Amino acid sequence: MLYIAKRLAFYVLAAFVAITVNFFLPRLTPGDPASTIVATYSTTLNEESLAALRQAYGLTDDPLFQQYLTYLGNILRGDFGRSLSNFPAQVSDIIAAGIGWSVLLGLTSVLLSFVIGSALGALAAWRRGGIFDRFAPPVLLFLGSFPYFFLALLLFYIFCFKLKWFPMGNAYSSVNPPPFTLSGIGDVLYHLIAPAFTVVLVSLGPWTLNMRNAMIGVLSEDYLTLAEAKGLKPRRVLFSHAVRTALLPNITALGAAIGGVFSGQLLTEIVFTYPGLGYSLMRAVSAVDYPLMQALFLIITLSVLAANFLVDTLYVLLDPRVRAGQGA
């Protein structure tokens, strides 16, 4: 508990620093959102209209520290202001509309990549030198080395455009989100297959190679030789002893992967027109939508911190050496 409390304090401090940087960084750049939107749409506004526009986006002439305190209060209430590109919509409403789809796509693809890649890496190391070990990791790394947008466009062209096995966009077939029924869930999963498969295919190589290398190191440990000498079945030695220990580096990487689901699948959501936060971030950057960009960057940062804290906690449960080190 002491170890977890220390890590929690560290991540709370890191979150506070991220929130602070997220506030000051846009304000240190030249111009402001109000001037940007005026220039973008070539609209002639008088001083009163421009002042009202700045007020609407929270850009007042108050001292910077006062603006910072107001910003912190708004963050605690979940108020990120109004979107420039979707005025007068609230940023929180735009995020609420896309975050569920990003979480669904991101967690599905990351967890599938982690499970399949770890299993393939463990199998390659267990049968080291075999046909599977010689061919599977290099092929997966080769596929992962392709430019991500190229592979996504290629898969989209083959499976969605030419073969028409999967839909060409969106997360569901109807205009409105489908009902929570078996047919509605099936429709969502059908639209999820192509973008999720793209992310999984690109990600399998590193997961497989990391697990293989960790397994090779673990298989040379004396306690595995002792387990085999005791007469334990090879399957039990593999899963109960070798895989559990070799998984630790991949679990550490899993935290960063889960935390980066919103940013890592940006191109996938753009290619497949998937209505998640990555697609919203692309639109916000194109429209120089400062409030929406700030909110999305903050969510990405906080999600990475939260995921890494969960991984640190899980690490304590899986690795007795961490608990022993803290106890000492």
PAZA-335174 format. One record per atom (N, C-alpha, C, O): y negated, x, z negated; residue in one letter. Coordinates in pm, whole numbers, padded with zeros to 5 digits, always signed. Atoms other than C-alpha are relative to their C-alpha. Example, Ala and Ser with C-alpha at 12.3 -4.5 7.8 and 13.67 -1.06 7.14 Angstrom:
BEGIN
+00119+00089+00000A+00450+01230-00780A-00120+00090+00000A-00118+00194-00066A+00119-00082+00006S+00106+01367-00714S-00109-00077-00073S-00220-00026-00090S
***
This chain:
BEGIN
+00121+00083+00000M+00000+00000+00000M-00126+00086+00000M-00226+00050+00062M+00116-00089+00001L-00237+00290-00072L-00028+00054+00140L-00143+00062+00182L+00016-00051-00137Y-00174+00432+00276Y-00061-00108+00089Y-00153-00080+00166Y+00050+00110-00083I-00234+00091+00438I-00146-00030-00034I-00226-00057+00055I+00138+00027+00041A-00553+00041+00233A-00094+00106+00056A-00206+00074+00098A+00083-00106-00056K-00687+00379+00346K-00021-00019+00150K-00132-00001+00201K+00013+00022-00143R-00612+00301+00708R-00089-00121+00030R-00166-00119+00126R+00084+00118-00020L-00773-00042+00677L-00147+00034-00018L-00231-00013+00058L+00138-00041+00022A-01090+00114+00535A-00052+00082+00118A-00167+00066+00159A+00040-00080-00116F-01098+00362+00824F-00031-00089+00120F-00132-00068+00188F+00020+00086-00117Y-01064+00088+01087Y-00117-00095-00019Y-00184-00130+00078Y+00118+00082+00026V-01326-00131+00920V-00127+00081+00030V-00221+00029+00090V+00115-00087-00029L-01569+00164+00934L-00014+00023+00151L-00125+00022+00204L+00005-00020-00145A-01474+00228+01299A-00052-00124+00071A-00126-00114+00169A+00048+00124-00060A-01536-00139+01381A-00151-00015-00020A-00221-00060+00070A+00143+00008+00026F-01879-00124+01217F-00078+00094+00093F-00183+00057+00146F+00064-00095-00091V-01969+00186+01422V+00001-00055+00143V-00097-00042+00215V-00009+00056-00136A-01848+00014+01741A-00101-00112+00020A-00165-00121+00125A+00096+00111-00009I-02059-00295+01669I-00142+00055+00009I-00224+00004+00085I+00134-00059-00001T-02364-00075+01602T-00031+00063+00135T-00139+00043+00190T+00020-00062-00131V-02320+00127+01921V-00015-00107+00108V-00096-00093+00200V+00006+00108-00097N-02264-00194+02114N-00138-00068+00001N-00180-00122+00104N+00133+00058+00007F-02604-00318+01994F-00106+00095+00057F-00189+00053+00138F+00110-00091-00035F-02816-00006+02046F+00011+00053+00143F-00092+00079+00206F-00015-00064-00130L-02669+00128+02372L-00073-00074+00112L-00146-00009+00188L+00075+00067-00108P-02802-00145+02607P-00151+00006-00020P-00227+00005+00077P+00143-00001+00028R-03140-00132+02434R-00063+00136+00022R-00185+00148+00023R+00051-00134-00030L-03172+00240+02504L-00012+00024+00150L-00069+00124+00194L+00009-00013-00145T-03140+00184+02878T-00130-00060+00051T-00186-00148-00015T+00126+00054-00052P-03447+00115+03094P+00014-00149+00036P+00120-00194+00078P+00002+00140-00038G-03546-00248+03150G+00064-00089-00104G+00102-00043-00212G-00065+00095+00088D-03404-00559+02991D+00061-00109+00086D+00028-00120+00204D-00066+00103-00079P-03187-00854+03100P-00097-00097+00066P-00074-00140+00179P+00095+00096-00058A-03487-01081+03157A-00059+00056+00128A-00067-00014+00229A+00055-00062-00120S-03645-00835+03402S+00106+00013+00110S+00075+00000+00228S-00108-00014-00097T-03307-00783+03568T+00025-00130+00075T+00038-00130+00198T-00028+00126-00067I-03248-01149+03636I-00116-00042+00089I-00095-00105+00193I+00116+00030-00085V-03603-01186+03770V+00010+00077+00131V-00012+00022+00238V-00012-00082-00120A-03546-00897+04011A+00117-00044+00088A+00110-00039+00211A-00120+00039-00075T-03200-01022+04108T-00026-00122+00087T+00011-00124+00204T+00020+00125-00073Y-03308-01368+04210Y-00138-00010+00067Y-00172-00114+00124Y+00131-00005-00066S-03656-01264+04336S-00084-00123-00033S-00145-00184+00054S+00074+00118+00044T-03816-01538+04133T-00133+00042-00059T-00140+00136-00138T+00132-00029+00054T-04184-01535+04057T-00022-00085-00125T-00027-00207-00117T+00020+00069+00127L-04240-01623+03691L-00131+00046-00062L-00172+00161-00048L+00121-00038+00073N-04556-01630+03490N+00040+00059-00134N+00158+00065-00169N-00027-00067+00127E-04590-01459+03154E+00069-00093-00099E+00157-00050-00173E-00060+00094+00094E-04501-01775+02959E+00149-00021+00031E+00231-00026-00060E-00140+00020-00039S-04179-01827+03157S+00083+00124-00032S+00197+00112-00077S-00073-00123+00029L-04080-01462+03121L+00023+00016-00150L+00130+00060-00192L-00014-00006+00146A-04143-01476+02745A+00107-00098-00047A+00186-00067-00137A-00102+00098+00037A-03931-01793+02721A+00139+00049+00038A+00236+00024-00033A-00127-00053-00043L-03656-01621+02916L+00050+00107-00097L+00168+00108-00133L-00039-00102+00098R-03656-01323+02679R+00043-00064-00132R+00137-00019-00196R-00035+00069+00125Q-03649-01561+02382Q+00138-00063+00010Q+00215-00062-00087Q-00129+00065-00019A-03350-01744+02529A+00115+00099-00012A+00224+00062-00055A-00104-00102+00008Y-03155-01417+02546Y-00011+00086-00126Y+00057+00188-00138Y+00012-00072+00126G-03263-01300+02201G-00073+00130+00009G-00058+00215-00079G+00075-00125-00019L-03491-01026+02332L-00145-00022-00044L-00234-00045+00038L+00131+00025+00056T-03789-01067+02103T-00072+00131-00025T-00017+00239-00003T+00079-00118+00033D-04066-00830+01997D+00014+00039-00146D-00064+00120-00196D-00024-00036+00139D-03929-00811+01642D+00038+00147-00010D+00088+00204+00087D-00045-00138+00017P-03867-00463+01498P+00149+00013+00031P+00226-00081+00010P-00138-00021-00044L-03541-00312+01622L+00099-00024-00114L+00206-00081-00092L-00091+00019+00112F-03387-00313+01275F+00018-00149-00031F+00128-00193-00065F-00010+00144+00021Q-03468-00683+01237Q+00090-00064+00106Q+00169-00153+00077Q-00087+00049-00107Q-03305-00749+01574Q+00147+00035-00029Q+00238-00043-00001Q-00135-00044+00033Y-03003-00553+01455Y+00063-00089-00107Y+00180-00128-00096Y-00052+00089+00104L-02965-00764+01140L+00030-00138+00056L+00131-00200+00020L-00026+00130-00064T-02996-01080+01349T+00127+00006+00085T+00206-00088+00087T-00119-00019-00083Y-02733-00942+01585Y+00127-00002-00085Y+00226-00064-00047Y-00116+00000+00089L-02491-00875+01296L+00031-00142-00050L+00146-00183-00055L-00021+00137+00044G-02545-01227+01165G+00059-00088+00109G+00147-00170+00084G-00054+00078-00112N-02480-01374+01507N+00146+00036+00028N+00227-00051+00059N-00138-00044-00023I-02162-01165+01546I+00093-00066-00102I+00201-00113-00066I-00083+00061+00105L-02028-01295+01213L+00021-00148+00027L+00124-00204-00012L-00014+00143-00031R-02089-01651+01336R+00068-00022+00135R+00092-00136+00175R-00061+00014-00131G-01929-01578+01674G-00098-00039+00108G-00059-00094+00211G+00104+00034-00096D-02260-01624+01855D-00040+00125+00077D-00104+00214+00022D+00029-00116-00083F-02292-01375+02144F-00117-00026+00095F-00144+00056+00183F+00113+00031-00086G-02590-01543+02309G+00040-00076+00125G+00151-00129+00134G-00023+00072-00125R-02618-01696+02656R+00026+00097+00114R-00029+00207+00118R-00035-00083-00114S-02473-01560+02976S-00110-00001+00104S-00168-00106+00132S+00099-00009-00108L-02711-01436+03245L+00053-00061+00129L-00018-00133+00199L-00056+00044-00128S-02476-01511+03533S+00048-00144-00004S+00073-00203+00102S-00046+00138+00012N-02369-01853+03399N-00097-00081-00086N-00056-00172-00158N+00100+00068+00083F-02695-01969+03238F+00004-00151+00027F+00013-00191+00143F+00024-00033+00141P-02721-02172+03019P+00127+00003-00085P+00121-00024-00205P-00126+00000+00074A-02354-02136+02920A+00000+00107-00109A-00055+00215-00091A-00015-00096+00108Q-02277-01965+02590Q+00107+00103+00037Q+00208+00069+00098Q-00098-00106-00027V-02096-01630+02614V+00132-00032-00069V+00239-00007-00014V-00122+00033+00074S-01849-01750+02350S+00085-00102+00075S+00208-00097+00069S-00075+00099-00076D-01753-02046+02573D+00071+00065+00119D+00184+00028+00151D-00062-00070-00112I-01687-01816+02870I+00120+00082-00047I+00224+00083+00017I-00110-00081+00054I-01474-01586+02654I+00116-00090-00041I+00232-00056-00017I-00106+00091+00044A-01282-01881+02506A+00080-00052+00118A+00200-00078+00106A-00069+00052-00118A-01199-02001+02858A+00095+00103+00061A+00193+00065+00125A-00082-00101-00065G-01049-01666+02965G+00090+00081-00090G+00182+00146-00041G-00073-00091+00088I-00911-01496+02656I+00148-00036-00009I+00233+00052-00021I-00140+00040+00008G-00592-01702+02643G+00082+00050+00118G+00196+00094+00100G-00073-00047-00118W-00495-01612+02999W+00016+00151-00002W+00120+00203+00039W-00012-00146+00009S-00569-01242+02939S+00106+00041-00102S+00183+00134-00078S-00101-00030+00103V-00360-01241+02622V+00140-00028+00054V+00232+00051+00033V-00131+00034-00056L-00073-01416+02802L+00046+00106+00100L+00158+00155+00090L-00037-00100-00100L-00076-01175+03097L+00019+00137-00063L+00115+00207-00032L-00005-00133+00058G-00145-00866+02887G+00120+00021-00091G+00192+00120-00076G-00111-00017+00093L+00109-00920+02610L+00134-00010+00072L+00227+00064+00040L-00125+00011-00075T+00378-01032+02853T+00032+00129+00074T+00144+00179+00066T-00024-00120-00079S+00337-00729+03078S+00021+00123-00088S+00108+00205-00059S-00014-00116+00088V+00294-00477+02796V+00134-00001-00073V+00202+00101-00080V-00126+00007+00074L+00592-00600+02595L+00120+00019+00092L+00217+00085+00056L-00108-00022-00096L+00814-00616+02904L+00008+00147+00039L+00118+00202+00048L+00001-00142-00035S+00706-00263+03002S+00057+00084-00113S+00136+00176-00090S-00047-00075+00116F+00771-00136+02650F+00152-00014-00017F+00221+00086-00034F-00143+00024+00023V+01116-00296+02615V+00084+00059+00113V+00180+00132+00088V-00079-00048-00114I+01243-00219+02967I-00011+00152+00012I+00090+00220+00032I+00017-00145-00012G+01092+00132+02979G+00071+00076-00111G+00133+00179-00084G-00069-00067+00111S+01224+00225+02634S+00151-00005+00018S+00221+00093-00009S-00144+00011-00023A+01570+00094+02722A+00046+00095+00111A+00150+00160+00098A-00037-00090-00109L+01576+00286+03050L-00008+00147-00043L+00077+00228-00007L+00012-00138+00049G+01453+00604+02879G+00113+00037-00094G+00165+00148-00087G-00111-00027+00092A+01716+00576+02604A+00130+00017+00078A+00211+00105+00047A-00122-00011-00080L+01989+00520+02864L+00003+00131+00079L+00108+00194+00090L+00005-00126-00075A+01872+00818+03072A+00031+00120-00089A+00101+00212-00047A-00025-00112+00091A+01875+01048+02769A+00144-00001-00052A+00206+00104-00067A-00138+00010+00051W+02211+00917+02640W+00099+00049+00104W+00200+00112+00071W-00084-00049-00109R+02364+00986+02982R-00072+00112+00074R-00082+00111+00196R+00084-00107-00056R+02160+01301+03037R+00077+00077+00107R+00192+00115+00087R-00063-00072-00110G+02234+01473+03367G+00074-00089+00097G+00120-00042+00201G-00071+00090-00088G+02393+01165+03520G-00087-00046+00117G-00201-00004+00132G+00072+00048-00119I+02293+00984+03839I-00125-00076-00040I-00231-00057+00018I+00115+00081+00042F+02067+00739+03657F-00111+00089-00055F-00229+00065-00027F+00100-00089+00059D+01892+01019+03466D-00072+00082+00107D-00190+00115+00092D+00061-00082-00104R+01829+01217+03785R-00094-00080+00091R-00188-00024+00147R+00075+00077-00099F+01685+00931+03989F-00099-00099-00061F-00209-00115-00007F+00085+00108+00053A+01535+00658+03767A-00138+00049-00047A-00238-00003+00002A+00134-00042+00044P+01253+00848+03585P-00090+00051+00113P-00207+00012+00117P+00090-00043-00109P+01122+01026+03901P-00047-00115+00088P-00164-00118+00128P+00039+00113-00085V+01125+00703+04105V-00107-00084-00069V-00204-00124-00006V+00096+00083+00074L+00940+00509+03833L-00134+00072-00012L-00239+00009-00002L+00125-00076+00007L+00684+00788+03791L-00068+00003+00137L-00191-00001+00144L+00058+00002-00134F+00635+00796+04168F-00071-00132+00027F-00181-00134+00082F+00064+00130-00018L+00563+00422+04175L-00126-00011-00084L-00226-00069-00040L+00116+00006+00088G+00324+00460+03881G-00113+00090+00043G-00227+00074-00002G+00104-00092-00045S+00135+00739+04058S-00084-00057+00114S-00187+00000+00149S+00079+00064-00105F+00016+00507+04335F-00132-00048-00058F-00137-00088-00174F+00123+00063+00046P-00347+00398+04309P+00027-00145-00036P+00090-00219+00040P-00038+00129+00054Y-00330+00084+04103Y-00042-00115+00092Y+00035-00207+00115Y+00047+00108-00086F-00540-00132+04333F+00082-00007+00129F+00103-00115+00184F-00080-00002-00122F-00332-00020+04633F+00134-00069-00021F+00177-00148+00062F-00130+00061+00029L-00003-00119+04472L-00014-00150-00022L+00069-00227+00024L+00022+00142+00024A-00145-00452+04355A-00024-00074+00131A+00033-00181+00154A+00026+00063-00129L-00279-00532+04703L+00126-00002+00087L+00150-00099+00158L-00122-00005-00079L+00050-00423+04862L+00098-00108-00044L+00154-00179+00039L-00090+00103+00052L+00259-00646+04635L-00053-00140+00028L+00024-00232+00058L+00060+00129-00031F+00014-00930+04684F+00024-00037+00146F+00058-00151+00178F-00018+00027-00144Y+00037-00897+05062Y+00146-00035+00032Y+00171-00126+00110Y-00141+00022-00033I+00419-00881+05067I+00052-00130-00061I+00106-00215+00010I-00068+00110+00069F+00523-01134+04804F-00080-00131-00001F-00022-00239-00007F+00081+00121+00005C+00229-01376+04805C-00046-00046+00138C-00041-00165+00168C+00056+00037-00129F+00084-01365+05155F+00107-00015+00109F+00111-00116+00179F-00099+00005-00106K+00378-01284+05384K+00122-00083-00038K+00156-00178+00032K-00122+00071+00038L+00687-01405+05199L-00028-00133-00068L+00057-00223-00069L+00041+00124+00069K+00498-01675+05004K+00096-00037-00112K+00121-00155-00137K-00086+00026+00115W+00736-01636+04710W-00081-00044-00122W-00032-00120-00205W+00083+00029+00116F+00450-01661+04463F-00137-00049+00046F-00178-00020+00159F+00133+00049-00038P+00107-01832+04461P-00098+00114+00020P-00079+00224-00031P+00097-00103-00038M-00193-01642+04594M-00116+00011-00098M-00206+00092-00075M+00109-00012+00095G-00419-01695+04294G+00007-00103-00110G+00092-00192-00108G+00016+00089+00114N-00519-01873+03975N+00120+00011-00094N+00215+00083-00066N-00106-00002+00100A-00300-01933+03669A+00081-00128-00003A+00175-00139-00081A-00072+00127-00007Y-00183-02285+03756Y-00037-00068+00132Y-00134-00030+00197Y+00015+00062-00131S-00158-02515+04056S-00110-00104+00006S-00177-00118+00109S+00095+00110+00000S-00382-02804+03954S-00142+00050-00024S-00165+00167-00054S+00139-00035+00026V-00759-02813+03917V-00023+00026-00147V-00090+00123-00184V+00011-00014+00145N-00737-02858+03540N+00124+00069-00055N+00230+00063+00007N-00118-00063+00062P-00505-02661+03306P+00113-00101-00017P+00088-00216-00053P-00113+00094+00007P-00155-02815+03307P+00029-00041-00144P-00008+00031-00237P-00036+00044+00135P-00025-03015+03009P+00110+00087-00060P+00181+00158+00012P-00100-00083+00070F+00197-02851+02748F+00136-00070+00007F+00187-00122-00092F-00132+00057-00025T+00521-02978+02901T+00085+00106+00069T+00037+00214+00103T-00088-00097-00065L+00823-02808+03056L-00048+00031+00141L-00044+00146+00184L+00049-00024-00136S+00681-02855+03405S-00130+00080-00001S-00151+00167+00083S+00124-00076+00011G+00338-02729+03296G+00024+00144-00037G-00038+00234+00020G-00034-00138+00040I+00485-02423+03124I+00064+00075+00117I+00035+00192+00140I-00063-00064-00116G+00700-02354+03430G-00100+00037+00107G-00088+00142+00170G+00103-00029-00099D+00395-02373+03656D-00081+00123-00041D-00112+00207+00043D+00075-00116+00049V+00204-02123+03437V+00083+00127+00015V+00032+00230+00058V-00086-00118-00011L+00502-01885+03427L+00020+00041+00146L+00029+00160+00177L-00015-00030-00143Y+00544-01912+03804Y-00120+00077+00053Y-00105+00170+00132Y+00121-00073-00041H+00183-01801+03854H-00012+00135-00071H-00085+00223-00025H+00010-00123+00079L+00231-01527+03594L+00088+00112+00056L+00061+00229+00032L-00101-00099-00039I+00525-01351+03763I-00060+00114+00081I-00038+00231+00049I+00051-00105-00090A+00339-01164+04038A-00095+00096-00069A-00073+00217-00060A+00088-00097+00067P+00049-01017+03832P+00071+00077-00111P+00045+00196-00129P-00071-00070+00108A+00279-00936+03538A+00094+00105+00057A+00104+00215+00003A-00092-00096-00063F+00533-00767+03767F-00076+00123+00048F-00024+00235+00040F+00081-00114-00046T+00255-00550+03911T-00031+00095-00115T-00015+00216-00102T+00032-00083+00117V+00148-00428+03566V+00125+00071-00052V+00120+00189-00086V-00125-00058+00051V+00510-00372+03457V+00045+00115+00090V+00085+00220+00040V-00048-00102-00094L+00598-00175+03771L-00082+00129-00012L-00026+00238-00006L+00085-00118+00012V+00301+00060+03729V+00024+00071-00134V+00010+00193-00142V-00006-00054+00135S+00365+00109+03356S+00137+00054-00039S+00148+00126-00138S-00135-00036+00042L+00742+00167+03350L+00022+00151-00008L+00091+00198-00099L-00024-00144-00003G+00731+00538+03437G-00034+00072-00129G+00053+00139-00185G+00033-00069+00126P+00539+00667+03131P+00085-00044-00118P+00128+00040-00198P-00085+00046+00111W+00736+00444+02890W+00139+00063+00008W+00192+00109-00092W-00135-00054-00018T+01067+00564+03037T+00004+00150-00030T+00093+00197-00101T+00001-00145+00019L+00974+00933+03041L-00024+00037-00145L+00041+00127-00198L+00027-00029+00142N+00830+00930+02688N+00123-00027-00086N+00157+00052-00173N-00119+00033+00078M+01138+00757+02550M+00113+00099+00028M+00185+00138-00063M-00104-00097-00034R+01370+00993+02736R-00023+00132-00071R+00069+00188-00130R+00029-00128+00066N+01195+01303+02604N+00019-00008-00151N+00071+00085-00213N-00017+00016+00145A+01189+01168+02248A+00148-00010-00035A+00191+00046-00136A-00143+00015+00026M+01557+01073+02268M+00072+00134+00010M+00162+00162-00070M-00066-00131-00015I+01657+01420+02390I-00023+00084-00125I+00068+00154-00170I+00026-00073+00124G+01487+01571+02087G+00077-00054-00118G+00126+00023-00201G-00070+00063+00113V+01646+01323+01848V+00150+00027+00008V+00215+00049-00094V-00144-00017-00016L+01996+01364+01992L+00049+00138-00045L+00168+00157-00069L-00040-00133+00046S+01995+01731+01889S-00009+00015-00152S+00024+00120-00207S+00013-00007+00146E+01930+01647+01522E+00137+00001-00068E+00234-00056-00017E-00127-00015+00072D+02200+01729+01265D+00051-00133-00054D+00172-00152-00063D-00049+00124+00062Y+02210+01380+01113Y+00075-00087+00100Y+00158-00169+00060Y-00078+00073-00100L+02334+01236+01442L+00140+00060+00014L+00238-00013+00031L-00131-00064-00001T+02614+01492+01450T+00083-00044-00120T+00203-00067-00109T-00068+00046+00120L+02698+01390+01094L+00047-00145+00016L+00157-00179-00027L-00038+00140-00020A+02700+01021+01191A+00121-00010+00091A+00210-00092+00068A-00115+00001-00088E+02941+01093+01475E+00123+00054-00070E+00234+00005-00047E-00113-00058+00073A+03159+01305+01246A+00058-00101-00099A+00177-00095-00130A-00050+00103+00091K+03184+01010+01005K+00082-00107+00070K+00143-00192+00005K-00078+00097-00075G+03346+00810+01281G-00075-00124+00042G-00013-00223+00081G+00077+00116-00044L+03060+00573+01360L+00014-00018+00150L+00026+00079+00225L-00012+00030-00142K+03086+00400+01694K-00122+00053+00075K-00233+00051+00023K+00113-00053-00077P+02871+00554+01969P-00115-00099+00015P-00232-00059+00012P+00107+00099-00015R+02680+00228+02014R-00084-00008-00126R-00206-00022-00120R+00075+00005+00126R+02587+00223+01646R-00083+00125-00019R-00197+00117-00066R+00076-00124+00009V+02481+00588+01655V-00123-00007+00090V-00232+00037+00053V+00109+00008-00096L+02268+00515+01960L-00112-00091-00052L-00228-00051-00057L+00104+00098+00031F+02087+00203+01840F-00050+00010-00144F-00170-00004-00168F+00041+00001+00141S+02085+00236+01459S-00067+00130-00043S-00144+00131-00139S+00052-00129+00044H+01994+00604+01440H-00091+00065+00106H-00207+00093+00078H+00076-00075-00101A+01880+00767+01766A-00118-00081+00053A-00231-00033+00051A+00108+00079-00061V+01680+00484+01926V-00109-00032-00101V-00227-00027-00068V+00101+00037+00102R+01509+00382+01601R-00098+00114-00024R-00218+00089-00037R+00089-00114+00022T+01371+00733+01549T-00079+00034+00127T-00199+00062+00119T+00067-00037-00124A+01291+00801+01915A-00106-00101+00042A-00194-00068+00122A+00097+00104-00036L+01095+00475+01941L-00139+00025-00058L-00237-00031-00010L+00127-00015+00071L+00821+00598+01708L-00116+00043+00091L-00223-00016+00082L+00113-00033-00090P+00609+00776+01976P-00038-00115+00093P-00156-00137+00119P+00030+00113-00088N+00640+00474+02206N-00070-00113-00076N-00154-00183-00020N+00067+00103+00080I+00539+00240+01923I-00146+00038-00022I-00233-00049-00022I+00139-00045+00012T+00227+00451+01870T-00077-00031+00128T-00190-00079+00124T+00065+00031-00128A+00147+00418+02240A-00012-00150+00022A-00102-00196+00092A+00005+00145-00015L+00221+00045+02217L-00129-00057-00058L-00184-00154-00005L+00124+00049+00059G-00081-00001+01991G-00117+00012+00097G-00194-00082+00113G+00109-00018-00097A-00319+00145+02249A+00019-00090+00120A-00079-00141+00176A-00026+00086-00116A-00148-00051+02526A-00036-00145-00028A-00096-00212+00055A+00033+00137+00036I-00181-00382+02343I-00151-00015-00016I-00209-00114+00027I+00144+00007+00017G-00539-00306+02248G-00075+00004+00131G-00187-00048+00140G+00068-00012-00127G-00623-00229+02608G+00040-00103+00104G+00016-00083+00223G-00044+00098-00098V-00477-00542+02765V-00117-00062+00076V-00102-00098+00192V+00113+00065-00067F-00823-00681+02843F-00061+00089+00107F-00109+00040+00209F+00060-00091-00097S-00943-00369+03023S+00101+00055+00099S+00066+00082+00213S-00099-00064-00085G-00618-00232+03165G+00048-00084+00116G+00102-00031+00213G-00049+00087-00107Q-00540-00536+03379Q-00114-00055+00084Q-00099-00157+00151Q+00117+00046-00072L-00887-00569+03532L+00029-00020+00148L+00000-00126+00204L-00025+00009-00143L-00775-00495+03889L+00105-00105+00032L+00098-00170+00136L-00100+00103-00024T-00472-00720+03857T-00062-00138+00003T-00030-00219+00090T+00063+00131+00004E-00685-01017+03760E-00092-00022+00120E-00105-00134+00168E+00086+00013-00117I-00925-00944+04046I+00083-00027+00126I+00051-00117+00203I-00083+00016-00120V-00652-00909+04312V+00066-00137+00004V+00069-00203+00109V-00072+00127+00004F-00460-01216+04199F-00090-00116-00044F-00041-00227-00067F+00096+00103+00041T-00776-01411+04103T+00048-00070-00127T+00042-00193-00138T-00050+00054+00126Y-00630-01457+03757Y-00118-00020-00095Y-00194+00074-00116Y+00124+00033+00073P-00889-01628+03531P-00006+00056-00142P-00023-00020-00238P+00005-00061+00132G-00885-01380+03242G-00131+00073-00025G-00226+00060+00052G+00122-00070+00036L-01142-01161+03072L-00028+00118+00092L-00144+00156+00110L+00024-00108-00096G-01091-00876+03319G-00078-00049+00120G-00168+00019+00168G+00073+00060-00112Y-01207-01101+03600Y-00143-00034-00043Y-00237-00017+00034Y+00134+00031+00052S-01499-01216+03382S-00083+00127-00014S-00204+00125+00011S+00072-00126+00014L-01591-00852+03313L-00049+00051+00135L-00160+00103+00145L+00042-00041-00134M-01600-00774+03684M-00123-00080+00045M-00217-00024+00100M+00113+00084-00039R-01833-01069+03745R-00124+00034-00083R-00235+00032-00031R+00114-00034+00085A-02051-00969+03447A-00065+00131+00045A-00187+00141+00046A+00055-00128-00046V-02090-00611+03575V-00073-00019+00133V-00180+00039+00154V+00064+00024-00130S-02170-00735+03927S-00135-00069-00016S-00229-00042+00059S+00124+00076+00020A-02438-00971+03793A-00092+00064-00104A-00196+00007-00137A+00077-00067+00106V-02570-00722+03530V-00024-00099-00115V-00136-00116-00163V+00005+00100+00107D-02492-00984+03266D+00018+00072-00133D+00131+00086-00181D-00007-00080+00122Y-02577-00784+02950Y+00068-00072-00116Y+00157-00013-00178Y-00064+00066+00114P-02481-01045+02687P+00152-00012+00017P+00227+00012-00078P-00144+00014-00023L-02140-01109+02846L+00069+00135-00002L+00178+00148-00058L-00059-00134+00004M-02074-00738+02900M+00011+00051-00142M+00115+00106-00180M-00004-00044+00139Q-02163-00661+02539Q+00114-00065-00075Q+00188+00001-00147Q-00104+00074+00071A-01931-00930+02409A+00139+00047+00044A+00227+00065-00040A-00131-00042-00050L-01641-00822+02633L+00033+00142-00044L+00147+00169-00084L-00024-00136+00047F-01681-00453+02548F+00035+00001-00149F+00121+00077-00193F-00027+00007+00143L-01686-00543+02179L+00140-00053-00025L+00211-00002-00113L-00134+00054+00017I-01371-00751+02212I+00106+00103+00035I+00207+00115-00034I-00095-00105-00038I-01193-00468+02393I+00011+00105-00110I+00122+00146-00145I-00001-00102+00104T-01294-00217+02124T+00070-00050-00126T+00154+00020-00182T-00059+00054+00122L-01200-00441+01832L+00150-00028+00017L+00227-00013-00078L-00143+00024-00022S-00867-00532+01991S+00079+00131-00006S+00191+00133-00057S-00066-00130+00011V-00780-00162+02025V+00013+00043-00146V+00119+00091-00187V-00005-00036+00142L-00868-00101+01659L+00102-00085-00075L+00178-00032-00156L-00094+00089+00068A-00671-00405+01541A+00144+00035+00035A+00230+00037-00053A-00136-00034-00042A-00365-00310+01746A+00045+00132-00061A+00161+00143-00102A-00038-00128+00060N-00370+00049+01618N+00023-00012-00149N+00109+00058-00204N-00024+00022+00142F-00398-00072+01259F+00139-00063-00022F+00211-00025-00114F-00133+00061+00011L-00090-00292+01310L+00110+00103+00026L+00214+00102-00039L-00098-00105-00029V+00094+00005+01461V+00013+00096-00117V+00124+00137-00151V-00006-00087+00117D+00000+00226+01165D+00081-00064-00111D+00160+00003-00178D-00077+00071+00103T+00139-00040+00932T+00148-00003+00035T+00233+00018-00052T-00140+00002-00044L+00458-00072+01138L+00062+00138-00010L+00181+00150-00039L-00049-00137+00007Y+00491+00307+01144Y+00051+00032-00141Y+00152+00100-00157Y-00042-00022+00139V+00512+00312+00763V+00134-00065-00027V+00218-00009-00097V-00125+00071+00022L+00792+00057+00771L+00117+00064+00072L+00230+00060+00022L-00108-00056-00080L+00993+00237+01039L+00034+00144-00036L+00149+00185-00024L-00020-00142+00024D+00949+00601+00935D-00007+00031-00149D-00117+00032-00205D+00003-00031+00143P+01050+00687+00577P-00078+00127-00032P-00126+00143-00144P+00071-00125+00026R+00888+01031+00615R-00148-00025-00029R-00209+00047-00108R+00139+00033+00027V+00543+00870+00622V-00015-00049-00143V-00108-00009-00213V+00005+00050+00137R+00615+00683+00298R+00021+00113-00099R-00045+00118-00203R-00026-00112+00090A+00756+00999+00140A-00121+00091-00009A-00154+00140-00117A+00118-00085-00002G+00451+01199+00245G-00113-00060-00081G-00184+00013-00151G+00105+00063+00078Q+00215+00943+00093Q+00034-00002-00148Q-00054+00008-00234Q-00039-00001+00139G+00418+00928-00223G-00016+00134-00066G-00045+00143-00185G+00017-00135+00053A+00403+01305-00260A-00146+00028-00029A-00181+00137-00074A
***
